[in-house]
């Protein structure tokens, strides 16, 4: 299971290109199916599943349940149609494995079972959300907004690999690097491949949220004494700095202003958000989930429709439980012994 989760976390590092980039990014064209198997029935009878539904007053168990629900929340916006794998931030995953996995309790296996249960049922149980809300009053790090998203239903994105950095990389290679001798309309082909896709873009820096003109992209005045949450057709503007830029000699010498290439993302927000927009400051690091709708000719502007915003935390110092807390939780036992996923990802589709 450890190798399984490490593979999931670093899957964005492409393998040798035996397939086309499109096939690698979006998969084989067949959506994964989720059917109840023996491992799922065993999970449903486990003591941990009972605790997820009923809650706990044990502080050690609160830490365990809090860590598992935090992990489920962090992978929720990345549920996707590419294949059966889960996606996690590498720093998050390393901390999760180090702090919650024990010889007697395979936290990885239980997390996969929790995700399977949600995907099979097409939503997270309401009882799990109530448990998360109760635990989070003291635990504090569960992203309840992301859990509320999947408690209302599952709407998978097309691929967790399709991020803004990858989109820019493919644009450089598939469009900008093509010579004028090519008879293929590479720009149109690129848009046909990547636009009109459900995406999740993490690591986005917020510039502002307000009313913007769809044509000029200029900000409009917000009605006085009006909360952002009361307005429709709000736009969140983000900027992303294209990596690998080298300063010119003139900018180093101070004879001209340094030119930094960026991509501006205009996220047209869905009427209902799971976070409080009024409390998000400029410069915040956020995650955008929505439909990649349009881009300009040189990919310096991107539009996302029906966008949802979520907090995108830095997990480099993630802390879930103190040493010994998992061992001291009465239901932190391996009720799943003897049943294991048949293939990577644990979602039982033979390749």
N, C-alpha and C positions, 0 to 999 in steps of 0.2 A: 504493500500500500504506500510506503514511503516513496518508492520510485514512481509509482503511479501519479502521486500528487506533484512531485517535482517535474515530471513530464508535462503535466497540465499547466503548471505555472510558466514554464519556459517555452511553450509551444509557439510563441510568436517568433522565435528564432527559426527561420525556415529551414527545412531539410534540403538536401540536394534536389534541384528542380527537375525531377523526373516527370512532373505534371506541369501544366500551365499555371501561372500565378492565380488565375481565376479559380481553377479547380482546387488549389491549395487553400485559398482564402475562404471560399464558400462551400467546399466539400464536393461530394460526388453527385449532388443534385437530389438525393433522397433524404427527406427529413427523418431524424431518428424517431422511433416509436418507443413508448414507455408502457410496458405491461407488467402487472404484478407477478413477481416470482417468489420462490421460497424464501429468499433473503428478506423480501419486503414483509412477508407474513411474520417472519421471525422478529424483525424490527418492531412491528406493531404490537407484539406480545412482550417486548422487552420492558424492563423497569425504567429505562431512560425515556422511552416513548410515553410511558404513563406519567412520568414527571413533567415532560413537556406539556402535557394536557392539563395536569392538576397543579403544577407548581411545586415549590419546596420552601421550607423555612430554614433548612440547613445551610449555613454560610459556605461550607465547602462545595456543596452541590449547586448553590447559586453561581459560584465561580465557573463551574463546569458547564452548566446550562447557558450561562451568559456568554462563554467563549464559543460554544457551538452555535448559538443564535446569532452572535456577531458574525461568525463565518458564513452562515447562511445568508445574512443580510448583504455581506460584501460580494458574494457571488450572484445574488439575485438579479441585478441589472444586466448581467452578462449571460443569462440563460439564452440559448441560441439554437439555431437550426443547422449549424454546420456539422456537428457530430455529437457524441455522447459525453464529451469531456466538460469538466467544470473549469472556470477561470478564476485565478486568485492573483493578487499582487504578491510577488516573490517574497518581499519582506514580511508581509502578513503571514504567508504560508510557513515560513521558517519559524516564526515565533509560535504559531499555532501548534506545529508539530513538536517543538521543543518543550512547551509548557503543558500541553494537554494530553499528549500520547504517553502512555505508561505500558509496562509489560503486561499488565492485567486489563488495561482498557485501551482499545484501539480507537482513538478519537477520529482518525481519518475515516475508518469504516463507518462509524456512526454518522459522520457528516455526509458521506455519500448516500447513506440510507435516508437521511433527512431530506436531501435534495431529490432523491428518487421519489419519495413519498409526495412531495410537492408537485413534481412534474407528472406523476401518474394521476394524481387527483386534480391537476390543473389549477390548484390554488393551495396556499398554506392554510392549515386549520385555524379557525378563529381562536381556539383555546391556546394555541402556541403564541399568538399575538398577545393575548391577555397575560400569559406567563412572562413574555418578554417585557411588557410594560411594567409588570410588578417587580421583576428582578432589576430593571434598569433604574428604579428609584434609588438604589444603592450602588449598582454595578456601573452604570453611567456611560458605557461605550457602545451599546447596541444601537445601530442606526435604525430606529423605528420607522423612519420614512420609507426605507427600502423594504422592510418587512410588510408595511401596509400596502406597498405596490403589489407584492405577490399574494397577499391575503385576499385581494380582489380579483385575481385571475392571472394567468400566465400569457404574456405576449412576447414570444422570443424574438431577439434580434436576428439578423441574417448570419452574422459571424462575429465572434469576439475579436478576431484578428483585424477587422476593418476599423482601424483607428485613424486619427488625423495624420500622425507621422507616417503610417503605412500608405495612406492615400497620397501623400506628397511624394514618397519614395516611388510609388508606381507611376505617378505623373511624370517624374523626372526621367524614368526609364522607358515608359511606354509612349510618351508624347514628345517631351523635349529632346530626347536622344535620337529620335527618328529623323533621317535625312530627308531632304526635299525630293529625292528620287522615288520615295515611296508613293504608291498610288492609292494607298489606303487612307481614308479619313480617320486618322488616329484619334483626333479630338472627340469626334462623335462616337467612335467605338469605345473610348474611355468612359464617356458619360453614360453610354448605354450599359456598361458593365457595372459601374459603381453608384450611379444615382438611383433614386427611388428604392432605397434600402433602409431597413430599420437598423440603427447603429447605436452604440454607446461609446462616447468620446470621453475618456478620463483625462485628468491633468490639465483642465482648461482654466485660464486665468480670467476672472470676471473684470470687464471694463465698466459696465453699467447695466442697469435694468430700467427700462422706461418705454415710452411711446416713440416709435420711429416711423418715418415715412418709408413705405415699401419701395418707392421709386428712387428717392434721393438718398436714402439711408441716414437722413439727418434727424436728430432728436427733436421731438415735438414737446410742447409744454404740457406738464402733468397738471390736471385740475387741482386747485388748492385744497388742502385739508382732505386729501383722498389717499387712502392706503393703497399700496401696490396690489394687494390681494383683492381689491375691489374692482380692478380694471381688467378689461378684456383686451386681447390682441397686444399683449405686452411683448417686448423683444428684449432678450438678454444678449449683450454684445461681449464677445470674448476675443482675446488675442493669443496667438501661439507663435513663438519665435522659432523660425526654421533653424535647426541645429547645424553645426559644422561651418558657420560663416567665419571668414577670416577678415580682419580689419584691413583697410587699404593703408598704404604708406602715408598718404595725406592725412587720414584720420588719426594715425598714430602720432604724426608730427603736429597735429592740432591745426592744420591749415584748412581742413574741411570737417563738417560734422559727419560722424560715423553713420552709415546707412545700414540699418538692421532690417532684414527681410522678415516679414511676418505674414501670417494668415489670419484674417478677421472672420470670426464665425458669428453669424446672426441667427440666434435661436428664437424662433417664433413660439412663444410658450403656450402650452395647453391651458385651457381655462382653469382647470383644477390642478394644483400642485400639492405635493406631499410635504414640502418644506415651507417655512414662513419666509416669503420673499423680502419682507420689510426688515428682517434681521440679518440679511446677507450683506457684508460690506464689500466695497470695491476692492479688487485685488484678491478676493477669496479664490481658493482652488476648488473647482467644482467638476462634476461629472454631468455630461449632457446625454440624455437618452431620447431619441426621436427619429424622424425620417429624414435621411439625407436627400435634400430636394433639388438643390442647384449649386452651381459653381461658375465663376467667371472664367474667361479664356486662359488666364495665366495662373489660375488657382491661388489667388491672393484673397478671395472672398468665397465663403461657403454659406449656404442657407440650410437650416434644419427646421422642419415643420413639426407641429404638435409636440414640442420639446418638454421634457421633464428635467428638472434640476435636482441634483443630489450632492451632498457633501462628499468630497474626495480627500480622505485623510492621508496623512503621512504615517505609515505603519513601521517605520524604521526602528521605533522603540516601543513596539506593541507589548502590552502587558495584559495577560488574561487571568492568571492564577498564581498564587505563591506556591513555592515548592511544598509538596505533600498534600495540598488541598484535594487534588483529584483522588489520590490514594485513600483519603479519609471520607470520601463521599460514598454512602452506602450503596447507591445504585450504579457506581462506576465499575461495573463488571462486564465481562465479555459475554453477553447473551447471544452473540452472533456466531459463536464458534461452530465450525463445521460447514458454514455456508460462505462462499466467496464469489465475487463477480467473475464472470467467465471471460471477460475481455477488458482492455483499458477503458476506464471511465465507469465501468460497472453498470452499463445500461443494456447489456444482453442483446446486442446486435452483432451477428457474426460478419466479419469482413471477408 
